[in-house]
Amino acid sequence: MDIPIFDFLKKQLGLKTDPANPAGSLHAKIGNISNQATQIYNDISNQATQIYNKIATDGAVLFPSPSSNVKITATASDSQYSGSTSYAKKKEIRVYRTGFYRVSFNLWTTNGEYTVKGRIYRNGNAYGTERSTSSTSAVVFTEDLYFYEGDTVELWIACAANTSPYYYAYTNYLGLAFDLSFVHGIVTDP
């Protein structure tokens, strides 16, 4: 039985068995849009998986900076200490963008009668200003330094006098700040 309204709808909407052709029936167009949405979802999912795997394999840290007030890009925040009078590397972050970074670290001593010191190194060479304190609570030191893509920003610490084990130099923070929406750094604590 041919009913004119069914013929009209069949012609405009198509049948479920029609091939998926974007220029064809509405059913085929919806099927094509669904396939495109699935492809976009799969692409985003694959990118997220790649980022997650990068973080899991090499300690990469991605910190978004949604405004100019939030600029922290990478931190290394585990506790490290030294009882030696020779500088020892305790923290390291690799940078992936050339430019000025605001570098901050903290430092304290276990005995206020003795001084400890810390300094930023670049690629194993002394670079920042030598800092010292005899505070038994964390003191934060900050300076702006220039780094090239691939450089390592390293925090080296030491005791000022050879009286260990009576006191130690401690740190639990090295942070970099940069004024971009995303900066990529890898934390590679020794």
Buried (B, 14 or more C-beta within 10 A) or exposed (E): EEEEEEEEEEEEBBEEEBEBEEEBBEBBBEBBEEEEEEEEEEEEEEEEEEEEEBEEEEBBBEBEBEEEEEBBBBBBEEEBBBBEBEBBBBBBBBBBBEEEBBBBBBBBBBBEEBBBBBBBBBBEEEBBEEBBBBBBEBBEBEBEBEBEEEBBBBBBBBBBEEEBEEBBBBBBBBBBBBEEEEBBBBBBBE
